[in-house]
Amino acid sequence: MVNPEAKLSPDVFDADKLQMMPTRDGYGAGLIIAGEKNKNVVVLCADLTESTRSEAFSKRYPERFFECGVAEQNMATIAAGLGVSGKIPFISSYATFSPGRNYEQIRTTIAYNDSNVKIAGHHAGISVGPDGATHQATEDIAIMRAIPNMKVIVPCDAIEAKKATVAAAKIWGPVYLRFQREKSPVFTTEKTPFTPGKAEIFWESRKPQVLIVGCGALLHNALLAARELDEKWDISSVVLNVHTIKPLDEEKIVALAKKTGAVVTVEEHQISGGLGGAVAETLSRRAPVPMEFVGMKNTFGESGLPPQLLEKYGMGVKDIIWATKKTIRKK
């Protein structure tokens, strides 16, 4: 059943009633709130102001907005200087360009100096759709998770994205925030708990047999899969929202892995190096259990409609159900 402490939308399983919004909208709303709370918040963009939802901030606080043009490497370096000078800069671009194109500048000028910069990677995952593989960032979590001093947050819907953006402004040091272009279900609420570094249980059946760990918009698919597993297959589960990939909430993941004895990870990212990799690294040290990984499996995406791409590349509800059954058979 849905965990009442998660305070999710009462319409969490009713697609017709849930509002559909891209997580990038939450970023735009969060910037305004962060800017209101702290005059040191500034925003930089690489010629994608409207698409990255930085536009509202640029109009509200034009003196605190910097358009850097198509120059992601310069943008990161400028932000690094601002970040060690008392400002709280957010840099915005597509994830294939930032951190895709400016990795070295993020690593050396931002992270190495522990500069107080927030990197917003937009249009992540294959749900970018028709833009195709060149614009579908499916490696960005792995890239950023490996950088020392970097924190990595992947919100599950627009409301959580707003909360994550506001929270990032209060965290010292580099933070990577991952957002998506495609509209997705808004199934959390303003009352849903959100604390960076703390995973939240969204679903828990009696005597759970498997832990489903998810992040990003695919977490809604994980909830749909959990309900179907419970109702049609008599398989009980726990669904854990791990919005913070780094630092990972190891204690909660280990405790639930020991309790269930099987784990499935769900993410719109390569299964190597992302959420699945982080969970596997932790459990291999502290609680080895059978695991399955739902995500991109060592392949690039292609042009297409987002729902079709998610199904083709094995990230639909039926794929989560199949992975769950498979890992339980290994117990």
C-alpha positions in Angstrom: 0.0 0.0 0.0 1.0 3.6 -0.4 3.0 4.8 2.6 0.8 7.4 4.3 3.8 9.2 5.7 4.9 9.9 2.1 1.8 12.1 1.7 1.5 11.4 -2.0 -1.3 12.6 -4.2 -4.6 10.8 -3.5 -4.8 10.3 -7.3 -1.3 8.7 -7.5 -2.6 5.8 -9.6 -5.2 7.8 -11.7 -3.5 9.0 -14.8 -6.5 11.0 -15.9 -6.5 13.1 -12.7 -2.8 13.6 -12.2 -1.3 16.8 -13.4 1.4 16.3 -16.1 4.4 18.6 -15.9 8.1 18.3 -16.8 10.5 18.3 -13.9 12.3 21.3 -15.5 9.2 23.4 -14.6 10.0 22.7 -11.0 13.5 24.0 -11.5 12.2 27.3 -12.8 9.8 27.7 -9.9 12.5 26.7 -7.4 14.9 29.3 -8.8 12.4 32.1 -8.1 12.0 30.9 -4.5 15.7 30.5 -3.9 16.3 33.9 -5.4 13.7 35.5 -3.1 15.3 33.8 0.0 18.9 34.7 -0.8 20.1 37.7 -2.8 23.4 35.8 -3.6 21.6 33.3 -5.9 22.5 34.1 -9.5 21.7 32.1 -12.6 23.8 31.5 -15.8 22.5 30.0 -19.0 24.0 28.8 -22.3 21.5 30.2 -24.8 18.7 27.9 -23.6 16.9 30.3 -21.2 13.4 29.4 -22.1 14.0 25.7 -22.5 15.8 25.3 -19.2 13.1 27.4 -17.5 15.6 30.0 -16.4 13.6 32.7 -18.2 11.3 33.6 -15.2 14.4 34.2 -13.0 16.0 36.4 -15.8 12.9 38.6 -15.9 12.5 38.8 -12.1 16.1 39.4 -11.3 17.8 40.7 -14.6 20.8 42.0 -12.6 21.4 38.5 -11.3 21.1 36.7 -14.6 24.0 36.1 -17.0 23.5 34.8 -20.6 26.7 33.1 -21.6 25.7 32.1 -25.1 26.6 28.7 -26.6 29.7 28.4 -24.4 29.1 25.8 -21.7 32.8 25.6 -20.8 33.0 29.4 -20.2 29.8 29.3 -18.3 31.1 26.7 -15.9 34.4 28.6 -15.3 32.6 31.9 -14.7 30.3 30.1 -12.2 33.3 28.7 -10.5 34.6 32.2 -9.8 31.3 33.4 -8.6 30.9 30.3 -6.4 34.2 31.1 -4.5 33.3 34.8 -4.2 30.2 34.5 -2.1 27.6 34.0 -4.8 25.4 30.9 -5.3 25.4 30.3 -9.1 23.1 27.9 -10.9 24.2 27.0 -14.4 21.6 25.7 -16.9 22.0 23.8 -20.1 21.1 20.4 -21.6 22.8 17.6 -19.8 24.5 16.4 -23.0 26.3 19.8 -23.0 26.6 20.4 -19.2 28.2 18.1 -17.9 28.6 16.5 -21.3 30.7 19.2 -23.0 32.1 21.0 -20.0 33.1 18.1 -17.8 36.7 19.2 -17.5 35.8 22.7 -16.3 33.2 21.3 -13.9 35.8 18.9 -12.5 38.8 21.3 -12.3 37.4 24.8 -11.7 34.2 23.9 -9.8 34.6 20.6 -7.9 38.4 20.7 -7.3 37.9 24.1 -5.7 34.7 23.0 -3.9 33.1 26.1 -5.5 29.5 26.7 -4.5 28.0 26.0 -7.9 24.7 24.2 -8.8 24.8 22.5 -12.2 21.3 21.9 -13.7 21.4 19.3 -16.4 18.2 19.4 -18.5 16.7 17.2 -21.1 18.2 14.1 -19.4 17.3 10.5 -20.4 15.8 9.1 -23.6 12.4 10.8 -22.9 13.8 13.8 -24.7 12.3 11.9 -27.6 12.6 13.1 -31.2 15.9 15.0 -30.6 17.6 11.6 -30.6 20.8 10.1 -29.2 22.9 13.3 -29.5 20.6 15.1 -27.0 19.6 12.2 -24.8 21.9 12.2 -21.8 22.0 8.7 -20.3 25.5 8.9 -18.8 25.4 12.1 -16.8 24.7 10.6 -13.3 27.7 8.3 -13.7 29.9 11.3 -14.9 28.9 13.5 -12.0 28.8 10.8 -9.3 32.4 10.0 -9.8 33.6 13.6 -9.2 34.9 14.3 -5.7 32.9 16.9 -3.7 29.9 16.6 -6.1 26.3 15.9 -4.8 23.8 14.4 -7.2 20.0 14.8 -7.0 17.4 13.4 -9.4 13.9 14.6 -8.5 10.9 12.4 -9.4 8.4 15.1 -10.4 8.0 18.8 -10.8 7.1 19.4 -7.1 10.1 17.5 -5.9 12.2 19.3 -8.5 11.2 22.7 -7.0 12.1 21.4 -3.5 15.4 20.1 -4.8 16.3 23.4 -6.4 15.5 25.4 -3.3 17.4 22.9 -1.1 20.5 23.0 -3.4 20.9 26.7 -2.8 21.3 25.9 0.9 23.9 23.1 0.4 27.5 24.2 0.4 29.5 23.0 -2.6 28.8 21.6 -6.0 25.5 20.0 -6.7 24.2 18.3 -9.8 20.5 18.5 -10.4 19.0 16.4 -13.2 15.8 17.4 -15.0 13.7 16.1 -17.9 11.9 17.8 -20.8 8.9 15.5 -21.2 5.8 16.0 -19.1 5.5 13.3 -16.4 3.0 12.6 -13.6 3.0 15.0 -10.6 2.4 12.5 -7.8 4.1 14.0 -4.8 2.6 17.0 -2.9 3.9 20.0 -1.1 3.7 17.9 2.1 5.7 15.0 0.8 9.0 14.8 2.8 12.1 15.9 1.0 15.5 16.0 2.6 18.7 15.8 0.5 20.5 12.5 1.3 17.4 10.9 2.8 15.5 8.2 0.8 11.7 8.0 1.3 9.5 4.9 1.3 6.6 5.6 -1.1 5.0 2.1 -1.1 5.3 -0.9 1.3 3.4 -4.1 1.3 3.1 -6.5 4.2 6.1 -8.8 4.4 7.8 -7.4 1.4 9.8 -9.8 -0.8 11.7 -7.2 -2.9 13.0 -3.7 -2.7 12.4 -1.5 -5.8 14.7 1.5 -5.7 14.0 4.3 -8.2 14.7 7.9 -9.0 13.4 10.5 -11.5 10.1 10.3 -13.3 10.4 6.5 -13.7 9.6 6.2 -10.0 5.9 6.5 -11.0 6.3 3.4 -13.2 7.8 1.7 -10.2 4.7 2.5 -8.1 2.4 1.2 -10.9 4.5 -2.0 -11.1 4.4 -2.4 -7.3 0.6 -2.2 -7.2 0.2 -4.7 -10.1 2.7 -7.1 -8.5 0.7 -6.9 -5.3 -2.8 -7.3 -6.8 -2.1 -9.7 -9.7 0.9 -11.7 -8.8 0.8 -11.7 -4.9 4.3 -10.3 -4.8 4.9 -7.8 -2.0 7.4 -5.0 -2.3 8.8 -1.8 -1.0 9.3 1.2 -3.4 12.0 3.6 -2.2 12.5 7.1 -3.7 16.2 7.6 -3.8 16.3 11.2 -5.2 19.8 11.7 -3.8 22.3 9.5 -5.6 25.2 11.1 -3.9 25.5 11.0 -0.9 23.5 7.8 -1.0 21.2 6.9 1.9 23.1 3.7 2.5 21.6 2.9 5.9 18.0 2.7 4.7 18.9 0.8 1.5 21.0 -1.8 3.4 18.2 -2.2 6.0 15.5 -2.7 3.4 17.7 -5.0 1.3 18.3 -7.2 4.3 14.6 -7.2 5.1 13.5 -8.2 1.6 16.4 -10.2 0.3 16.2 -8.9 -3.3 16.6 -5.5 -5.0 15.6 -4.0 -8.3 16.8 -0.5 -9.4 14.9 1.7 -11.8 16.4 4.7 -13.6 16.3 6.5 -17.0 20.0 6.2 -17.3 22.7 3.6 -18.2 22.6 0.8 -15.7 26.4 1.2 -15.3 27.5 4.0 -13.0 24.1 5.5 -12.1 21.7 4.7 -9.3 22.0 0.9 -10.0 25.8 1.1 -9.8 25.6 3.1 -6.6 23.2 0.7 -4.9 25.2 -2.3 -6.1 28.5 -0.9 -4.8 26.9 -0.4 -1.4 25.2 -3.8 -1.2 28.3 -5.7 -2.4 30.1 -4.3 0.7 27.3 -4.4 3.3 24.4 -6.7 2.3 24.9 -8.8 -0.9 21.5 -9.8 -2.3 20.2 -10.8 -5.8 19.8 -7.7 -8.0 18.2 -6.7 -11.3 18.7 -3.4 -13.1 16.0 -1.5 -15.1 17.5 1.2 -17.4 19.6 1.7 -20.5 21.7 -1.4 -21.2 24.9 -0.2 -22.9 23.2 1.4 -25.8 22.3 4.8 -27.2 18.8 5.9 -27.7 17.1 7.1 -30.9 14.4 9.5 -32.2 10.9 8.6 -31.3 8.0 9.4 -29.0 9.0 9.2 -25.3 6.5 6.5 -24.2 7.5 4.3 -27.1 11.2 4.8 -26.4 10.7 3.9 -22.7 9.0 0.7 -23.7 11.5 -0.2 -26.4 14.5 0.2 -24.1 12.9 -1.8 -21.3 11.8 0.8 -18.8 8.1 0.3 -18.9 5.9 -1.0 -16.1 6.0 -4.6 -17.5 9.8 -4.5 -17.5 9.9 -3.6 -13.9 7.5 -6.4 -13.1 9.6 -8.8 -15.1 12.9 -7.7 -13.4 11.2 -8.1 -10.0 10.0 -11.6 -10.7 13.5 -12.5 -12.0 15.3 -11.3 -9.0 12.9 -13.0 -6.6 13.6 -16.3 -8.4 17.3 -15.8 -7.5 16.7 -15.7 -3.7 
